[in-house]
Amino acid sequence: MTEEYILKHKDKPVLLFDLNTEDYVPVEIKKVFDKKRLPFILDNDTDVNLCLGLLTLWVQNRGITESRDDYEKLLEENNASSGRELSINSLGLNLTDHYWIHKTSQDLCWEKLNFFDHNFNKKIKERIYPSDNNAPVVLDPNFSVDGCLIKTWINDGKDRVLLKEGKAGLKQEPYNEIIATKIMDLLGIKNAGYSIRTVGDKIVCLCKCMVDRDTELLYARNVLDMDKSPDKSNYQKYVELCKKNGIMDVQERLDEMIVIDFIIGNTDRHTRNFGIIRDAESLQWLKIAPVFDCGNSLFFNDRIKTKLEDNIDSFCKWSKSTNMEMLNNIETSGWYNETALKKIPKIINAGLKSHDLLDRKRISMITEIADLRIKVLKKKSL
C-alpha cells in the first residue's frame, strides 16, 4: 500500500512523493517544488531515479540506526517494525534542522508542532490526531536522531538538551566528551560544551541544542556533495565551498578540529559529525558549527599496542586518511601555545581516572600516548 507524502522545510513545500507504508520506503517522486531547499544535492532535477535514491537515503538516515543498543527496545515499545517507521510516524521532526514530512491528507503546520517552540511529550499527539485515541506514535525528537549511542532529548526549561550514554562495554564515551570539552576550552576552540550528569544508575554527557527555530545544522556531507571534483581532497573542497558561501574563517575552524581529533585519536569524525550553521529562512551560511561528537576517542574500545609509539596515529573517516596526515593541511598553529599543550595530558589522566571501569595501567598508557601526540604536533608546527 502506498500513500502520498510531502516533504517540507518549515512550512514551505519541498517535495511530493509516494511512500510504501509497509516498509516505509519512498517509491515515486511526484513533484519537486523547491530544488534549493532539498535536504540533499540534486545535480539534475530531471533525473527522477537519482532524486528517488537520494530521498530514500535521507529517509533511512532520518531514523534511528540498528546499531543502537536500545534499537529493538524502542521498536517494541512503539509497536514499530523499523527506525524508518518510528521517524516517519513522528513526522521526521527533529532538533537538528527544520525538515519534516506528513501525509498530504493531514492539515498540519510546522509552527504548531516543531520542537524548538513546543515541549515534546505524550500530549503533543493530540494536536495531530485529536479524534483518534489509537494514534500510531507520539511525536518525539528521539525518533529522528542518528548515531550508535543511546541519545535522549529532554526539555530543560527553555533549553533543549541532548543526553548521551556510553556504548555497552567500557561506556567511556561520556567521559571522553568531557575531556575533549576541557581541552578545547583550554585551547580556545568553540565546542558544544558537554557536561556530565548521573541519571538513575547511568553516567551520561549532555549538551544544549546548537540551533534554534531560526537556524539549522548543515552537515559536512551536504557541503561536500556540492563539489564532485575527483582531483580535490575533501579538505580542499570544504574550505573552498565554505569561503564561496561567505564563511571566511573555515580553515582556522577546520584546523582546530583536526588538532583536537589528532590529540585524542578520534576515529569517528565522519561527514555527519561536523558542519555549518545556516539561516533557515534565507539559507545563508552563517558560521562553522562548534565541534561536537568526540566520544569515540582515547581508545574507547580499542586495544593498545605494546609499543606506545605505534599508537600515535588513528583513522580519519571524513578524509579517508589518518589524523596525523590531516595535520599536513594546517598552515599555522599560532592559536595555541606550549603552556596550554603541556596541561592536556593531566586533563586526560584526571578525566579517565573518574571512570571506574578503567584500570590505572590503561589510563597511564593513554596519557603517555597523548603526550607523544602533542610532541608530534609541536614538531609539525615548527
N, C-alpha and C positions, 0 to 999 in steps of 0.2 A: 504494500500500500504506500502511496506517495501523497504528500501534502505540500502546498505551496508556502514557502517561507520568504521573508525579506530580511536582508542584512542591512543594518542601519549604523550610522555614525552619529551618536546622539539621536536627534530626531530627523536626520537627513537620510533619505533612501539612498542606498548604495548599489544593491544587487538583488535581483529577484531570481529565485531558484526553487526547484522541486527537491524534496528530501524523502528518501526511503525511510519510513518510520518504523521499520523492523530492525534495521541495523544502524540507523541514524547516519547515513552517508548521502551526500548530495548526488543526484542522478542527472540533473539537467539545469543548465544555465538558461534562464528565460530572457533576462534583460540586465544590462549594466547601466545604472542611472548616473553614476558619478565615478569615472575612472580614477580621478586623482585622490579619491577618498578610500579606495580599496585597501584592505589591510595587507595586501601583497602587491608586488610589482608585476604588472601585466604589460609586456612589451608591445603586444599586438592584440587589441581588443576584438579583432575579427576571429582570433583563434579560440573558438569555444572550448575545444578539448583542453587547451592549456589552462584556460580560466577555471574549468571544472576541476582539473587536477590540483590547482593551487588552492581552490576553495576547500576541497576535500582534505588537503593537508592542514589548512587553517583550522577546520572543524576538529580534526584529530588532535592538534596541538592545544586546542582550547580546553579540552577535557583533562582530567587527572590521568596520570600515567600508571600503567600496570606495575611498574617497579616500586611504587609506594608501598610501605609496609601495611598501611590500612586500606589498600585498594578494595579487597574483597569485602571487608567490613562495611565500607561506605556503600558499595553496591547492594549488599544485603539489607542494610538499614533503610535504604531508599528505594528498594524494590526495582533496581535498575540492572540492565544487562551489560553496560559498558560505561566508561568515563564520558564518552560522547553523549550518551543518553542523559546522564546527570547534568552535563553542561547545557545541552540544548533545552531540556525541560526547565532549566533555571535561566533560560533566555540568553545564555552566554555572557551575562553581565559579570564584570569583574572590577578590580581596583587598580588596574594597570593602564587600561585605555578606555575609550568610550564606544567601542563596538558592541553590538548585541544583535540578536535575531529573534524573530517571532513569526507565528503563522499569520498570513495575510488576513485570515478570518478574525484575528484578535485586534481590537482597537486599543492599543497600548501606547504609552508615552514615556520616553526616557526620563523626562523631567520629574515624573511621579514615581519612578522606580529605581533610579540609579543609587548606588551605594555610597556615593560621595555626599549626597544630601539627606539620605534616609538610612536609619539604622536597619540592620538586617536581622530578622528573627522570624519566627513562625507566622506571626500576624501579617507579614507582608503579602502572603499568598491571597489574602482576602481582597487585595487591590487588583488581582489578576483573574481570580476565579470566585467572585463574590457570591455566586449562587450554587457553587459546586463544593460539597463537603468532601468529595473524593479527589481533590486536586492532586495531580501526579507528584509534584515535589514542592519543596519550599525554595524560594529564591535565596541563594546563598553564594557569596563570592568564592567560597572554598571549593565549589564545583568547577570553577574555571581558573584554577591556579596550577602552574606547571611545576616540574621538578620531582625528584625522587623522595625528598624528605617529607614527612608529615608536616603540613603547614595549616595554620588556622588564623583567619582574620577575626578580630574582635572589635567591638565598639568600645572605645575608651574615652568617654566624654565626646568631645567634638573630633577627636583623633580616630583614625583608622590604624590599627596596629596589627602587624603580622607576627605570629609566634611560629617558631620552627624548632622541631625536635631533632635529636641526633638519630642516625640510622642504626638499626639493630647491630650489635657488636660493641665496639668501644664507645659509641654515642659521643664522639669527640667534636662533632661539627659546631654545636653551640659555643663551646669554649674557644674554638678557632676563630669564630666570628668576633668574639670579644677581643681576642688577642690582635686580630687584624685591625679592628677599630682603634685600639690603643696605639698601635704602630702608625697608622695613618694619621691619627690626631697629632702624634709626635712629629711627623714629617710634614704636616700641613696639607694632607691630601683630603679633599672633600669626599665624604663617605656616608653611607646610610645610617651610621650611628647606632650600632647594635648594643643592647644591654642584656643582662641575664636575669632570669626570674625562675623561681620554683613554682610549678603549678601542680598541685597534688603531690605525687611522688616523682615527678619528672622535672628535669632541668631543661629549660628552653631559652632560646635567644629571641629577642624581639626588636623590631624597628618600626618607626612610623612610616605610613604611606608617603612615597616621594612625589606623588602627583595629586591633583585635585580635580574639581569639576571643570576647570578651565585648561588644564594641561594633561598630557599623557606621555607615556614612555614609548618611544620608537626603538625597537631592538636593533642591534648592530646587523642582524641578519637582513632586515628590511633595507638598511642603508647599503650594505654590500651588494645586494641584488640589483642596485641601480647601475652597477658597472660590471659588465661581464668580461672585461678585458683579460685574456689569459696571460698576458705578459706583465701584469702588475701584481704585487703582493697585496694581501688583504690590508696590511698596514698602510701601504701607499694609497689604496683605494679609499679607505676610511678617512684618512687625513684630507685627501683631495675633495671628497664629496662633502665633508663637513664644512670645509672652508668655502666651497662653492655655495653652500647654503647659509653662510653667514656666521658659522662658529669658528672664529679665528684662533682660539686657544686650544684647539683639538689636540695638537701634537703634545703640548705640555700635559694635558689631562691624560692622554693615552700613555705617555711615557711614565707618568706616576703609577698608573695601573700596572704597567709592565714591571716596574720596580717592586711593587708590593707582591705581585704574583711570583716573581723570582725569589724574593726573600723567604716567603712562606711555602714555596713549592706548590702553588695552586694548580691542580690538574683538571679543573672543571671550568675554565674560562672559555666557554663556547659563546656563540654569537647571540644567544638569548640571555646571557649573563652580564651584558653591558649595553649601553645605548645612549640615545639623546632624548632630551625633553622637548616637546614641541607644543605650540599653542593649538588647542583642539578646535578652534573656530577657523583661524586663518591658515593653519597647518605650518606656520612659520617655525623654523628650528630655533630654539631659544638657547640651549646650553647642553653641555655634556652631563649625563646623569651621574650622580655621585656613585662611587664604587660600592658594589653590593655583592652578595654571594661569594664569600671567601672561605666557606666552611670546609670544602674538600681540599684540604691542605695539611701541612705539618704531619705527613704520613698517617692521616686519619684512618686508613685501612690498609696501608702498605707495609711490606716487610722492609726493614732497614738492613742494607748490606753491611757486611763486617767492616770493610774499609770505608771509613766515613767520607773520603774524597769521592767515592763512587756514587754518592747520594746527592751530589750538589745540584745536578740538573733535573728537570722534570718536564713532562709533556705539556705543550700549549695547544689546546684544541682549536682555537679560532684561527691560528696561523698555520696549523698543521706542521709545526716545527717544535722547538723547545723553548722554555722560558729563558734559558741562557742565550740562545740565538736571538731572541727578541731584543735583548739588551743592545745588540748591534744597531738597532734603529734609533737609539737615543742619541741626540746631538749634544745635549747639555744636561748636566746633573746639578746645576748650581742651586736648585731649590732645596736641597738637603745638605746637612753638614755632618762632619765626622762625630761631633759631640752627640748628636741625635742617634746616629747609627750605632754607636757604642752601647746605647741603652736598650737596643732591641733584643739581644739575647736574654737579658734579665726579664723583659716583659714576657717573652715566650716561656721561659722557665717557670716564672711565677704563675702564669695563666694555666699551664699544663698541670702544675702541682695542685691546683684547685680541683682537678678532676680525679676522683677516687679510683677510677678504673685503670689508670696508667701507672706502671711501675717506675721507680726512680731511675733505673738504668736507661729505660727507653726515653724518658724525659731528658736525661743528660745528653744522650746521643743526638736527639732532635735539636737541642740547644746548640751543641757543637757544630752541627751541620749548618744551622742558621748563621753562626759566626763565620764559617767558611764561605758561605754565600755572600756575606757582607764584604769580606775581603776581596772576592771576585768582583763585586760591584765597584769597589773603590778603584781597583786596577782598570776597569773598563772606563771609568770616568776621568782617568789621568790624561 
